[in-house]
C-alpha cells in the first residue's frame, strides 16, 4: 500500500486529480497524522 497526504485547498485540486487518476482513493488519517480540515489523506494498493 502507498499512502499520501496532500492539501485540501483549491490550489491542490490539480494534485488531487493526478492522484485520483493514478488510482488513489481518499482514506482516514494514517501513521501519526490526525484529522485536519486542511489535509486530504489518500491510499493506493500496489
N, C-alpha and C positions, 0 to 999 in steps of 0.2 A: 504494500500500500504506500501511496505517496500522500502527504498532507501539505497544505499551504495555508497561509493567512495573507489576506490582501485587504485593501481598503474598501469601505462601503460607500464612500463619497462618489459623486458623479464623475470626478476626474479619474476614477478607477474602472469606469464602465468598459473601456476597451480591453483592459487587462482581464476583467472577469469574463468577457465574451470570448477571449482567446482561451482561457482555462476551460470554459464550458465546451468550446469546440474541440478540445483535446480530451474530453471525457471526464473532466472533473465535475463533481456534484457538491452542493453545499452539505456541511455536516456540523456537528456540535464542536465546541472548542476542544482542543486536544493538548496533550502534554501539560505544561504549566499555564496555558492560556486560560483566561476567564471570559465569560460572555461580555462582549463590548459592542456597543452600537456603531462604532467606527470601524469594526472589523468584520470580514466575511471569512469563514473557515471552509475549506474545501478538501475533498479527498478523491483519490482515483485508484482503482485496482490496477495492478500491473499484469 
